[in-house]
Amino acid sequence: MIDKVITVSACVFLLGVISFALSIVNLQFKFMSFLGDYKSIFDYTAMGLGLVVCVVASQIKKKKKDPDA
């Protein structure tokens, strides 16, 4: 279960990074055009939330593997 959470959060983070990188060169994903002016907020939120969830889930997985540490 934790592995799936890490995978999904990594994908969300990667989507945010790619979308942000494309916006630097004035491109965007077609399916994200409905966001309009809020696209940059989505980019930052996806990167931040994806990174935080990935780190927290990784720490939980690490604690489950070695509870004495």
Secondary structure, DSSP 8 states (H G I E B T S, - for coil): -HHHHHHHHHHHHHHHHHHHHHHHTT---GGGGGGGGGHHHHHHHHHHHHHHHHHHHHHHHHHHH-TT-
